[in-house]
Amino acid sequence: MGDSINCREAHARLHDYLKQELTPELAEEVRAHLEKCRPCFKEARFEQSFLVMLATTSRKTSCPGKLREKILTALRAEMERG
Ligand SMILES: [Zn+2]
């Protein structure tokens, strides 16, 4: 242990990490990277909000394509403020 993963590897695992589909070892590597790496941390937060919003709102709509776009726009605006 000890060798940390790089941004590319963290990125490749991000979706599975957020959906909690990684093994505990792999998830821990991603988590450790996110703690040290600001850009990846922001990206993870962004992806997480997106997944959550998509999951909650897609139940109420019949047009997922448009919804996806709307959520992304809202999230980007929020990220730029924060
Ligand atoms: Zn990184």
PDB file of the backbone (N, CA, C, O) and the ligand in Angstrom, with CONECT records:
HET     ZN  A 101       1
ATOM      1  N   MET A   1       0.842  -1.209   0.000  1.00  0.00           N
ATOM      2  CA  MET A   1       0.000   0.000   0.000  1.00  0.00           C
ATOM      3  C   MET A   1       0.872   1.251   0.000  1.00  0.00           C
ATOM      4  O   MET A   1       2.081   1.169   0.219  1.00  0.00           O
ATOM      5  N   GLY A   2       0.279   2.373  -0.237  1.00  0.00           N
ATOM      6  CA  GLY A   2       1.036   3.607  -0.160  1.00  0.00           C
ATOM      7  C   GLY A   2       1.106   4.329  -1.487  1.00  0.00           C
ATOM      8  O   GLY A   2       1.062   5.558  -1.536  1.00  0.00           O
ATOM      9  N   ASP A   3       1.215   3.570  -2.565  1.00  0.00           N
ATOM     10  CA  ASP A   3       1.222   4.209  -3.873  1.00  0.00           C
ATOM     11  C   ASP A   3      -0.160   4.757  -4.183  1.00  0.00           C
ATOM     12  O   ASP A   3      -1.135   4.009  -4.255  1.00  0.00           O
ATOM     13  N   SER A   4      -0.236   6.070  -4.366  1.00  0.00           N
ATOM     14  CA  SER A   4      -1.551   6.607  -4.634  1.00  0.00           C
ATOM     15  C   SER A   4      -1.810   6.633  -6.138  1.00  0.00           C
ATOM     16  O   SER A   4      -0.887   6.649  -6.952  1.00  0.00           O
ATOM     17  N   ILE A   5      -3.069   6.634  -6.467  1.00  0.00           N
ATOM     18  CA  ILE A   5      -3.444   6.636  -7.867  1.00  0.00           C
ATOM     19  C   ILE A   5      -3.358   8.051  -8.421  1.00  0.00           C
ATOM     20  O   ILE A   5      -3.351   9.016  -7.657  1.00  0.00           O
ATOM     21  N   ASN A   6      -3.292   8.180  -9.727  1.00  0.00           N
ATOM     22  CA  ASN A   6      -3.250   9.506 -10.326  1.00  0.00           C
ATOM     23  C   ASN A   6      -4.645   9.961 -10.761  1.00  0.00           C
ATOM     24  O   ASN A   6      -5.631   9.238 -10.614  1.00  0.00           O
ATOM     25  N   CYS A   7      -4.696  11.171 -11.295  1.00  0.00           N
ATOM     26  CA  CYS A   7      -5.982  11.766 -11.650  1.00  0.00           C
ATOM     27  C   CYS A   7      -6.727  10.933 -12.700  1.00  0.00           C
ATOM     28  O   CYS A   7      -7.950  10.796 -12.650  1.00  0.00           O
ATOM     29  N   ARG A   8      -5.975  10.389 -13.634  1.00  0.00           N
ATOM     30  CA  ARG A   8      -6.616   9.617 -14.690  1.00  0.00           C
ATOM     31  C   ARG A   8      -7.298   8.384 -14.108  1.00  0.00           C
ATOM     32  O   ARG A   8      -8.419   8.043 -14.485  1.00  0.00           O
ATOM     33  N   GLU A   9      -6.614   7.730 -13.198  1.00  0.00           N
ATOM     34  CA  GLU A   9      -7.174   6.531 -12.570  1.00  0.00           C
ATOM     35  C   GLU A   9      -8.370   6.883 -11.681  1.00  0.00           C
ATOM     36  O   GLU A   9      -9.378   6.178 -11.653  1.00  0.00           O
ATOM     37  N   ALA A  10      -8.224   7.984 -10.966  1.00  0.00           N
ATOM     38  CA  ALA A  10      -9.326   8.417 -10.105  1.00  0.00           C
ATOM     39  C   ALA A  10     -10.563   8.694 -10.950  1.00  0.00           C
ATOM     40  O   ALA A  10     -11.685   8.348 -10.581  1.00  0.00           O
ATOM     41  N   HIS A  11     -10.325   9.327 -12.088  1.00  0.00           N
ATOM     42  CA  HIS A  11     -11.410   9.670 -12.985  1.00  0.00           C
ATOM     43  C   HIS A  11     -12.099   8.432 -13.531  1.00  0.00           C
ATOM     44  O   HIS A  11     -13.325   8.351 -13.598  1.00  0.00           O
ATOM     45  N   ALA A  12     -11.271   7.470 -13.918  1.00  0.00           N
ATOM     46  CA  ALA A  12     -11.805   6.243 -14.498  1.00  0.00           C
ATOM     47  C   ALA A  12     -12.692   5.500 -13.506  1.00  0.00           C
ATOM     48  O   ALA A  12     -13.613   4.785 -13.901  1.00  0.00           O
ATOM     49  N   ARG A  13     -12.411   5.673 -12.223  1.00  0.00           N
ATOM     50  CA  ARG A  13     -13.168   4.941 -11.205  1.00  0.00           C
ATOM     51  C   ARG A  13     -14.279   5.757 -10.568  1.00  0.00           C
ATOM     52  O   ARG A  13     -15.051   5.247  -9.757  1.00  0.00           O
ATOM     53  N   LEU A  14     -14.353   7.031 -10.941  1.00  0.00           N
ATOM     54  CA  LEU A  14     -15.236   7.941 -10.219  1.00  0.00           C
ATOM     55  C   LEU A  14     -16.706   7.498 -10.207  1.00  0.00           C
ATOM     56  O   LEU A  14     -17.369   7.527  -9.171  1.00  0.00           O
ATOM     57  N   HIS A  15     -17.192   7.091 -11.374  1.00  0.00           N
ATOM     58  CA  HIS A  15     -18.600   6.718 -11.436  1.00  0.00           C
ATOM     59  C   HIS A  15     -18.912   5.509 -10.556  1.00  0.00           C
ATOM     60  O   HIS A  15     -19.886   5.495  -9.803  1.00  0.00           O
ATOM     61  N   ASP A  16     -18.054   4.498 -10.675  1.00  0.00           N
ATOM     62  CA  ASP A  16     -18.262   3.304  -9.850  1.00  0.00           C
ATOM     63  C   ASP A  16     -18.120   3.635  -8.373  1.00  0.00           C
ATOM     64  O   ASP A  16     -18.818   3.084  -7.522  1.00  0.00           O
ATOM     65  N   TYR A  17     -17.198   4.547  -8.092  1.00  0.00           N
ATOM     66  CA  TYR A  17     -17.001   4.976  -6.705  1.00  0.00           C
ATOM     67  C   TYR A  17     -18.281   5.604  -6.151  1.00  0.00           C
ATOM     68  O   TYR A  17     -18.725   5.272  -5.052  1.00  0.00           O
ATOM     69  N   LEU A  18     -18.859   6.511  -6.926  1.00  0.00           N
ATOM     70  CA  LEU A  18     -20.052   7.213  -6.458  1.00  0.00           C
ATOM     71  C   LEU A  18     -21.255   6.276  -6.347  1.00  0.00           C
ATOM     72  O   LEU A  18     -22.128   6.462  -5.499  1.00  0.00           O
ATOM     73  N   LYS A  19     -21.283   5.284  -7.205  1.00  0.00           N
ATOM     74  CA  LYS A  19     -22.387   4.331  -7.137  1.00  0.00           C
ATOM     75  C   LYS A  19     -22.078   3.200  -6.157  1.00  0.00           C
ATOM     76  O   LYS A  19     -22.851   2.253  -6.010  1.00  0.00           O
ATOM     77  N   GLN A  20     -20.943   3.322  -5.501  1.00  0.00           N
ATOM     78  CA  GLN A  20     -20.498   2.353  -4.504  1.00  0.00           C
ATOM     79  C   GLN A  20     -20.397   0.965  -5.081  1.00  0.00           C
ATOM     80  O   GLN A  20     -20.839  -0.014  -4.480  1.00  0.00           O
ATOM     81  N   GLU A  21     -19.803   0.896  -6.268  1.00  0.00           N
ATOM     82  CA  GLU A  21     -19.657  -0.390  -6.919  1.00  0.00           C
ATOM     83  C   GLU A  21     -18.208  -0.866  -6.941  1.00  0.00           C
ATOM     84  O   GLU A  21     -17.885  -1.871  -7.573  1.00  0.00           O
ATOM     85  N   LEU A  22     -17.341  -0.134  -6.244  1.00  0.00           N
ATOM     86  CA  LEU A  22     -15.942  -0.547  -6.177  1.00  0.00           C
ATOM     87  C   LEU A  22     -15.711  -1.463  -4.982  1.00  0.00           C
ATOM     88  O   LEU A  22     -16.494  -1.482  -4.033  1.00  0.00           O
ATOM     89  N   THR A  23     -14.629  -2.214  -5.048  1.00  0.00           N
ATOM     90  CA  THR A  23     -14.222  -2.970  -3.862  1.00  0.00           C
ATOM     91  C   THR A  23     -13.754  -1.959  -2.821  1.00  0.00           C
ATOM     92  O   THR A  23     -13.363  -0.849  -3.182  1.00  0.00           O
ATOM     93  N   PRO A  24     -13.785  -2.315  -1.542  1.00  0.00           N
ATOM     94  CA  PRO A  24     -13.344  -1.378  -0.487  1.00  0.00           C
ATOM     95  C   PRO A  24     -11.938  -0.848  -0.735  1.00  0.00           C
ATOM     96  O   PRO A  24     -11.665   0.322  -0.464  1.00  0.00           O
ATOM     97  N   GLU A  25     -11.040  -1.688  -1.247  1.00  0.00           N
ATOM     98  CA  GLU A  25      -9.663  -1.264  -1.513  1.00  0.00           C
ATOM     99  C   GLU A  25      -9.616  -0.173  -2.576  1.00  0.00           C
ATOM    100  O   GLU A  25      -8.965   0.857  -2.396  1.00  0.00           O
ATOM    101  N   LEU A  26     -10.307  -0.407  -3.676  1.00  0.00           N
ATOM    102  CA  LEU A  26     -10.306   0.567  -4.771  1.00  0.00           C
ATOM    103  C   LEU A  26     -10.994   1.859  -4.338  1.00  0.00           C
ATOM    104  O   LEU A  26     -10.531   2.955  -4.655  1.00  0.00           O
ATOM    105  N   ALA A  27     -12.090   1.725  -3.620  1.00  0.00           N
ATOM    106  CA  ALA A  27     -12.819   2.900  -3.156  1.00  0.00           C
ATOM    107  C   ALA A  27     -11.935   3.742  -2.246  1.00  0.00           C
ATOM    108  O   ALA A  27     -11.961   4.971  -2.307  1.00  0.00           O
ATOM    109  N   GLU A  28     -11.161   3.082  -1.412  1.00  0.00           N
ATOM    110  CA  GLU A  28     -10.270   3.783  -0.496  1.00  0.00           C
ATOM    111  C   GLU A  28      -9.200   4.558  -1.264  1.00  0.00           C
ATOM    112  O   GLU A  28      -8.845   5.672  -0.878  1.00  0.00           O
ATOM    113  N   GLU A  29      -8.694   3.983  -2.334  1.00  0.00           N
ATOM    114  CA  GLU A  29      -7.702   4.680  -3.155  1.00  0.00           C
ATOM    115  C   GLU A  29      -8.285   5.932  -3.784  1.00  0.00           C
ATOM    116  O   GLU A  29      -7.637   6.978  -3.837  1.00  0.00           O
ATOM    117  N   VAL A  30      -9.510   5.812  -4.259  1.00  0.00           N
ATOM    118  CA  VAL A  30     -10.164   6.976  -4.857  1.00  0.00           C
ATOM    119  C   VAL A  30     -10.395   8.041  -3.792  1.00  0.00           C
ATOM    120  O   VAL A  30     -10.133   9.224  -4.008  1.00  0.00           O
ATOM    121  N   ARG A  31     -10.893   7.599  -2.637  1.00  0.00           N
ATOM    122  CA  ARG A  31     -11.177   8.538  -1.555  1.00  0.00           C
ATOM    123  C   ARG A  31      -9.912   9.287  -1.131  1.00  0.00           C
ATOM    124  O   ARG A  31      -9.936  10.500  -0.924  1.00  0.00           O
ATOM    125  N   ALA A  32      -8.817   8.551  -1.006  1.00  0.00           N
ATOM    126  CA  ALA A  32      -7.552   9.161  -0.614  1.00  0.00           C
ATOM    127  C   ALA A  32      -7.103  10.182  -1.649  1.00  0.00           C
ATOM    128  O   ALA A  32      -6.578  11.242  -1.308  1.00  0.00           O
ATOM    129  N   HIS A  33      -7.316   9.852  -2.911  1.00  0.00           N
ATOM    130  CA  HIS A  33      -6.929  10.792  -3.962  1.00  0.00           C
ATOM    131  C   HIS A  33      -7.789  12.054  -3.897  1.00  0.00           C
ATOM    132  O   HIS A  33      -7.276  13.166  -4.019  1.00  0.00           O
ATOM    133  N   LEU A  34      -9.073  11.881  -3.707  1.00  0.00           N
ATOM    134  CA  LEU A  34      -9.985  13.025  -3.667  1.00  0.00           C
ATOM    135  C   LEU A  34      -9.644  13.969  -2.516  1.00  0.00           C
ATOM    136  O   LEU A  34      -9.850  15.180  -2.599  1.00  0.00           O
ATOM    137  N   GLU A  35      -9.123  13.388  -1.452  1.00  0.00           N
ATOM    138  CA  GLU A  35      -8.763  14.215  -0.302  1.00  0.00           C
ATOM    139  C   GLU A  35      -7.592  15.141  -0.605  1.00  0.00           C
ATOM    140  O   GLU A  35      -7.503  16.250  -0.079  1.00  0.00           O
ATOM    141  N   LYS A  36      -6.693  14.658  -1.469  1.00  0.00           N
ATOM    142  CA  LYS A  36      -5.495  15.436  -1.762  1.00  0.00           C
ATOM    143  C   LYS A  36      -5.627  16.294  -3.009  1.00  0.00           C
ATOM    144  O   LYS A  36      -4.884  17.258  -3.194  1.00  0.00           O
ATOM    145  N   CYS A  37      -6.576  15.936  -3.862  1.00  0.00           N
ATOM    146  CA  CYS A  37      -6.622  16.558  -5.180  1.00  0.00           C
ATOM    147  C   CYS A  37      -7.890  17.381  -5.357  1.00  0.00           C
ATOM    148  O   CYS A  37      -8.986  16.845  -5.514  1.00  0.00           O
ATOM    149  N   ARG A  38      -7.713  18.687  -5.328  1.00  0.00           N
ATOM    150  CA  ARG A  38      -8.841  19.604  -5.396  1.00  0.00           C
ATOM    151  C   ARG A  38      -9.674  19.469  -6.684  1.00  0.00           C
ATOM    152  O   ARG A  38     -10.898  19.373  -6.605  1.00  0.00           O
ATOM    153  N   PRO A  39      -9.042  19.459  -7.854  1.00  0.00           N
ATOM    154  CA  PRO A  39      -9.828  19.338  -9.095  1.00  0.00           C
ATOM    155  C   PRO A  39     -10.660  18.060  -9.120  1.00  0.00           C
ATOM    156  O   PRO A  39     -11.817  18.082  -9.542  1.00  0.00           O
ATOM    157  N   CYS A  40     -10.088  16.962  -8.678  1.00  0.00           N
ATOM    158  CA  CYS A  40     -10.826  15.700  -8.679  1.00  0.00           C
ATOM    159  C   CYS A  40     -11.937  15.719  -7.640  1.00  0.00           C
ATOM    160  O   CYS A  40     -13.006  15.147  -7.856  1.00  0.00           O
ATOM    161  N   PHE A  41     -11.691  16.366  -6.529  1.00  0.00           N
ATOM    162  CA  PHE A  41     -12.708  16.483  -5.491  1.00  0.00           C
ATOM    163  C   PHE A  41     -13.919  17.253  -6.028  1.00  0.00           C
ATOM    164  O   PHE A  41     -15.066  16.856  -5.820  1.00  0.00           O
ATOM    165  N   LYS A  42     -13.645  18.348  -6.714  1.00  0.00           N
ATOM    166  CA  LYS A  42     -14.723  19.144  -7.297  1.00  0.00           C
ATOM    167  C   LYS A  42     -15.503  18.341  -8.331  1.00  0.00           C
ATOM    168  O   LYS A  42     -16.733  18.375  -8.384  1.00  0.00           O
ATOM    169  N   GLU A  43     -14.758  17.631  -9.136  1.00  0.00           N
ATOM    170  CA  GLU A  43     -15.381  16.796 -10.158  1.00  0.00           C
ATOM    171  C   GLU A  43     -16.278  15.744  -9.516  1.00  0.00           C
ATOM    172  O   GLU A  43     -17.381  15.477  -9.993  1.00  0.00           O
ATOM    173  N   ALA A  44     -15.798  15.161  -8.446  1.00  0.00           N
ATOM    174  CA  ALA A  44     -16.563  14.128  -7.751  1.00  0.00           C
ATOM    175  C   ALA A  44     -17.850  14.706  -7.176  1.00  0.00           C
ATOM    176  O   ALA A  44     -18.911  14.086  -7.243  1.00  0.00           O
ATOM    177  N   ARG A  45     -17.737  15.891  -6.617  1.00  0.00           N
ATOM    178  CA  ARG A  45     -18.916  16.529  -6.039  1.00  0.00           C
ATOM    179  C   ARG A  45     -19.944  16.830  -7.118  1.00  0.00           C
ATOM    180  O   ARG A  45     -21.148  16.645  -6.940  1.00  0.00           O
ATOM    181  N   PHE A  46     -19.421  17.300  -8.244  1.00  0.00           N
ATOM    182  CA  PHE A  46     -20.269  17.607  -9.383  1.00  0.00           C
ATOM    183  C   PHE A  46     -21.003  16.356  -9.861  1.00  0.00           C
ATOM    184  O   PHE A  46     -22.221  16.370 -10.042  1.00  0.00           O
ATOM    185  N   GLU A  47     -20.261  15.291 -10.059  1.00  0.00           N
ATOM    186  CA  GLU A  47     -20.848  14.034 -10.523  1.00  0.00           C
ATOM    187  C   GLU A  47     -21.875  13.499  -9.529  1.00  0.00           C
ATOM    188  O   GLU A  47     -22.923  12.978  -9.908  1.00  0.00           O
ATOM    189  N   GLN A  48     -21.549  13.641  -8.267  1.00  0.00           N
ATOM    190  CA  GLN A  48     -22.434  13.140  -7.222  1.00  0.00           C
ATOM    191  C   GLN A  48     -23.777  13.880  -7.245  1.00  0.00           C
ATOM    192  O   GLN A  48     -24.840  13.260  -7.210  1.00  0.00           O
ATOM    193  N   SER A  49     -23.711  15.208  -7.305  1.00  0.00           N
ATOM    194  CA  SER A  49     -24.947  15.981  -7.350  1.00  0.00           C
ATOM    195  C   SER A  49     -25.750  15.601  -8.580  1.00  0.00           C
ATOM    196  O   SER A  49     -26.978  15.512  -8.539  1.00  0.00           O
ATOM    197  N   PHE A  50     -25.033  15.378  -9.678  1.00  0.00           N
ATOM    198  CA  PHE A  50     -25.717  15.021 -10.910  1.00  0.00           C
ATOM    199  C   PHE A  50     -26.460  13.702 -10.766  1.00  0.00           C
ATOM    200  O   PHE A  50     -27.625  13.593 -11.149  1.00  0.00           O
ATOM    201  N   LEU A  51     -25.794  12.714 -10.220  1.00  0.00           N
ATOM    202  CA  LEU A  51     -26.419  11.403 -10.039  1.00  0.00           C
ATOM    203  C   LEU A  51     -27.644  11.494  -9.136  1.00  0.00           C
ATOM    204  O   LEU A  51     -28.685  10.899  -9.415  1.00  0.00           O
ATOM    205  N   VAL A  52     -27.499  12.248  -8.054  1.00  0.00           N
ATOM    206  CA  VAL A  52     -28.602  12.393  -7.108  1.00  0.00           C
ATOM    207  C   VAL A  52     -29.795  13.084  -7.765  1.00  0.00           C
ATOM    208  O   VAL A  52     -30.933  12.624  -7.669  1.00  0.00           O
ATOM    209  N   MET A  53     -29.505  14.198  -8.435  1.00  0.00           N
ATOM    210  CA  MET A  53     -30.585  14.943  -9.096  1.00  0.00           C
ATOM    211  C   MET A  53     -31.271  14.098 -10.152  1.00  0.00           C
ATOM    212  O   MET A  53     -32.496  14.099 -10.271  1.00  0.00           O
ATOM    213  N   LEU A  54     -30.468  13.382 -10.911  1.00  0.00           N
ATOM    214  CA  LEU A  54     -31.018  12.554 -11.971  1.00  0.00           C
ATOM    215  C   LEU A  54     -31.925  11.480 -11.387  1.00  0.00           C
ATOM    216  O   LEU A  54     -33.003  11.207 -11.915  1.00  0.00           O
ATOM    217  N   ALA A  55     -31.487  10.886 -10.312  1.00  0.00           N
ATOM    218  CA  ALA A  55     -32.258   9.822  -9.680  1.00  0.00           C
ATOM    219  C   ALA A  55     -33.570  10.345  -9.121  1.00  0.00           C
ATOM    220  O   ALA A  55     -34.603   9.685  -9.237  1.00  0.00           O
ATOM    221  N   THR A  56     -33.538  11.533  -8.513  1.00  0.00           N
ATOM    222  CA  THR A  56     -34.760  12.042  -7.890  1.00  0.00           C
ATOM    223  C   THR A  56     -35.724  12.622  -8.919  1.00  0.00           C
ATOM    224  O   THR A  56     -36.934  12.426  -8.809  1.00  0.00           O
ATOM    225  N   THR A  57     -35.198  13.338  -9.926  1.00  0.00           N
ATOM    226  CA  THR A  57     -36.099  13.996 -10.863  1.00  0.00           C
ATOM    227  C   THR A  57     -36.557  13.106 -12.002  1.00  0.00           C
ATOM    228  O   THR A  57     -37.626  13.336 -12.567  1.00  0.00           O
ATOM    229  N   SER A  58     -35.786  12.108 -12.348  1.00  0.00           N
ATOM    230  CA  SER A  58     -36.163  11.312 -13.516  1.00  0.00           C
ATOM    231  C   SER A  58     -37.424  10.502 -13.267  1.00  0.00           C
ATOM    232  O   SER A  58     -38.062  10.032 -14.208  1.00  0.00           O
ATOM    233  N   ARG A  59     -37.777  10.343 -12.017  1.00  0.00           N
ATOM    234  CA  ARG A  59     -39.012   9.623 -11.706  1.00  0.00           C
ATOM    235  C   ARG A  59     -40.242  10.426 -12.088  1.00  0.00           C
ATOM    236  O   ARG A  59     -41.318   9.875 -12.321  1.00  0.00           O
ATOM    237  N   LYS A  60     -40.063  11.738 -12.147  1.00  0.00           N
ATOM    238  CA  LYS A  60     -41.223  12.600 -12.378  1.00  0.00           C
ATOM    239  C   LYS A  60     -41.351  13.078 -13.824  1.00  0.00           C
ATOM    240  O   LYS A  60     -42.298  13.790 -14.157  1.00  0.00           O
ATOM    241  N   THR A  61     -40.427  12.703 -14.664  1.00  0.00           N
ATOM    242  CA  THR A  61     -40.478  13.233 -16.012  1.00  0.00           C
ATOM    243  C   THR A  61     -40.445  12.140 -17.063  1.00  0.00           C
ATOM    244  O   THR A  61     -40.013  11.018 -16.797  1.00  0.00           O
ATOM    245  N   SER A  62     -40.901  12.475 -18.254  1.00  0.00           N
ATOM    246  CA  SER A  62     -40.886  11.495 -19.327  1.00  0.00           C
ATOM    247  C   SER A  62     -39.862  11.863 -20.391  1.00  0.00           C
ATOM    248  O   SER A  62     -39.786  11.229 -21.443  1.00  0.00           O
ATOM    249  N   CYS A  63     -39.080  12.890 -20.106  1.00  0.00           N
ATOM    250  CA  CYS A  63     -38.108  13.352 -21.095  1.00  0.00           C
ATOM    251  C   CYS A  63     -36.704  13.460 -20.505  1.00  0.00           C
ATOM    252  O   CYS A  63     -36.232  14.558 -20.209  1.00  0.00           O
ATOM    253  N   PRO A  64     -36.049  12.337 -20.338  1.00  0.00           N
ATOM    254  CA  PRO A  64     -34.760  12.321 -19.652  1.00  0.00           C
ATOM    255  C   PRO A  64     -33.671  13.129 -20.355  1.00  0.00           C
ATOM    256  O   PRO A  64     -32.808  13.703 -19.690  1.00  0.00           O
ATOM    257  N   GLY A  65     -33.698  13.183 -21.687  1.00  0.00           N
ATOM    258  CA  GLY A  65     -32.674  13.920 -22.424  1.00  0.00           C
ATOM    259  C   GLY A  65     -32.659  15.386 -22.046  1.00  0.00           C
ATOM    260  O   GLY A  65     -31.613  15.941 -21.710  1.00  0.00           O
ATOM    261  N   LYS A  66     -33.816  16.005 -22.102  1.00  0.00           N
ATOM    262  CA  LYS A  66     -33.955  17.423 -21.771  1.00  0.00           C
ATOM    263  C   LYS A  66     -33.612  17.651 -20.306  1.00  0.00           C
ATOM    264  O   LYS A  66     -32.950  18.628 -19.954  1.00  0.00           O
ATOM    265  N   LEU A  67     -34.065  16.745 -19.467  1.00  0.00           N
ATOM    266  CA  LEU A  67     -33.830  16.861 -18.035  1.00  0.00           C
ATOM    267  C   LEU A  67     -32.340  16.866 -17.725  1.00  0.00           C
ATOM    268  O   LEU A  67     -31.864  17.674 -16.928  1.00  0.00           O
ATOM    269  N   ARG A  68     -31.618  15.967 -18.357  1.00  0.00           N
ATOM    270  CA  ARG A  68     -30.173  15.848 -18.179  1.00  0.00           C
ATOM    271  C   ARG A  68     -29.498  17.189 -18.466  1.00  0.00           C
ATOM    272  O   ARG A  68     -28.630  17.648 -17.724  1.00  0.00           O
ATOM    273  N   GLU A  69     -29.922  17.787 -19.552  1.00  0.00           N
ATOM    274  CA  GLU A  69     -29.357  19.066 -19.952  1.00  0.00           C
ATOM    275  C   GLU A  69     -29.660  20.140 -18.908  1.00  0.00           C
ATOM    276  O   GLU A  69     -28.797  20.937 -18.539  1.00  0.00           O
ATOM    277  N   LYS A  70     -30.893  20.138 -18.452  1.00  0.00           N
ATOM    278  CA  LYS A  70     -31.335  21.131 -17.475  1.00  0.00           C
ATOM    279  C   LYS A  70     -30.538  21.007 -16.176  1.00  0.00           C
ATOM    280  O   LYS A  70     -30.095  22.006 -15.609  1.00  0.00           O
ATOM    281  N   ILE A  71     -30.368  19.802 -15.728  1.00  0.00           N
ATOM    282  CA  ILE A  71     -29.619  19.564 -14.495  1.00  0.00           C
ATOM    283  C   ILE A  71     -28.167  20.013 -14.646  1.00  0.00           C
ATOM    284  O   ILE A  71     -27.610  20.658 -13.757  1.00  0.00           O
ATOM    285  N   LEU A  72     -27.563  19.664 -15.782  1.00  0.00           N
ATOM    286  CA  LEU A  72     -26.170  20.044 -16.004  1.00  0.00           C
ATOM    287  C   LEU A  72     -26.009  21.554 -15.996  1.00  0.00           C
ATOM    288  O   LEU A  72     -25.057  22.081 -15.421  1.00  0.00           O
ATOM    289  N   THR A  73     -26.932  22.242 -16.630  1.00  0.00           N
ATOM    290  CA  THR A  73     -26.875  23.703 -16.656  1.00  0.00           C
ATOM    291  C   THR A  73     -26.987  24.277 -15.247  1.00  0.00           C
ATOM    292  O   THR A  73     -26.227  25.168 -14.866  1.00  0.00           O
ATOM    293  N   ALA A  74     -27.932  23.764 -14.489  1.00  0.00           N
ATOM    294  CA  ALA A  74     -28.134  24.242 -13.121  1.00  0.00           C
ATOM    295  C   ALA A  74     -26.899  23.976 -12.264  1.00  0.00           C
ATOM    296  O   ALA A  74     -26.483  24.824 -11.475  1.00  0.00           O
ATOM    297  N   LEU A  75     -26.330  22.806 -12.426  1.00  0.00           N
ATOM    298  CA  LEU A  75     -25.152  22.443 -11.624  1.00  0.00           C
ATOM    299  C   LEU A  75     -23.947  23.299 -11.987  1.00  0.00           C
ATOM    300  O   LEU A  75     -23.192  23.731 -11.116  1.00  0.00           O
ATOM    301  N   ARG A  76     -23.775  23.539 -13.291  1.00  0.00           N
ATOM    302  CA  ARG A  76     -22.639  24.359 -13.714  1.00  0.00           C
ATOM    303  C   ARG A  76     -22.753  25.749 -13.113  1.00  0.00           C
ATOM    304  O   ARG A  76     -21.768  26.303 -12.625  1.00  0.00           O
ATOM    305  N   ALA A  77     -23.944  26.310 -13.148  1.00  0.00           N
ATOM    306  CA  ALA A  77     -24.170  27.636 -12.594  1.00  0.00           C
ATOM    307  C   ALA A  77     -23.815  27.642 -11.109  1.00  0.00           C
ATOM    308  O   ALA A  77     -23.208  28.582 -10.596  1.00  0.00           O
ATOM    309  N   GLU A  78     -24.210  26.575 -10.446  1.00  0.00           N
ATOM    310  CA  GLU A  78     -23.949  26.479  -9.019  1.00  0.00           C
ATOM    311  C   GLU A  78     -22.448  26.367  -8.729  1.00  0.00           C
ATOM    312  O   GLU A  78     -21.938  26.987  -7.795  1.00  0.00           O
ATOM    313  N   MET A  79     -21.755  25.574  -9.537  1.00  0.00           N
ATOM    314  CA  MET A  79     -20.318  25.396  -9.362  1.00  0.00           C
ATOM    315  C   MET A  79     -19.580  26.702  -9.586  1.00  0.00           C
ATOM    316  O   MET A  79     -18.600  26.989  -8.898  1.00  0.00           O
ATOM    317  N   GLU A  80     -20.041  27.493 -10.541  1.00  0.00           N
ATOM    318  CA  GLU A  80     -19.355  28.749 -10.819  1.00  0.00           C
ATOM    319  C   GLU A  80     -19.524  29.747  -9.688  1.00  0.00           C
ATOM    320  O   GLU A  80     -18.638  30.559  -9.422  1.00  0.00           O
ATOM    321  N   ARG A  81     -20.658  29.679  -9.034  1.00  0.00           N
ATOM    322  CA  ARG A  81     -20.877  30.562  -7.879  1.00  0.00           C
ATOM    323  C   ARG A  81     -20.014  30.140  -6.698  1.00  0.00           C
ATOM    324  O   ARG A  81     -19.420  30.967  -6.006  1.00  0.00           O
ATOM    325  N   GLY A  82     -19.962  28.805  -6.487  1.00  0.00           N
ATOM    326  CA  GLY A  82     -19.378  28.316  -5.268  1.00  0.00           C
ATOM    327  C   GLY A  82     -17.879  28.117  -5.345  1.00  0.00           C
ATOM    328  O   GLY A  82     -17.260  27.702  -4.365  1.00  0.00           O
TER     329      GLY A  82
HETATM  330 ZN    ZN A 101      -6.732  14.253  -9.144  1.00  0.00          ZN2+
END
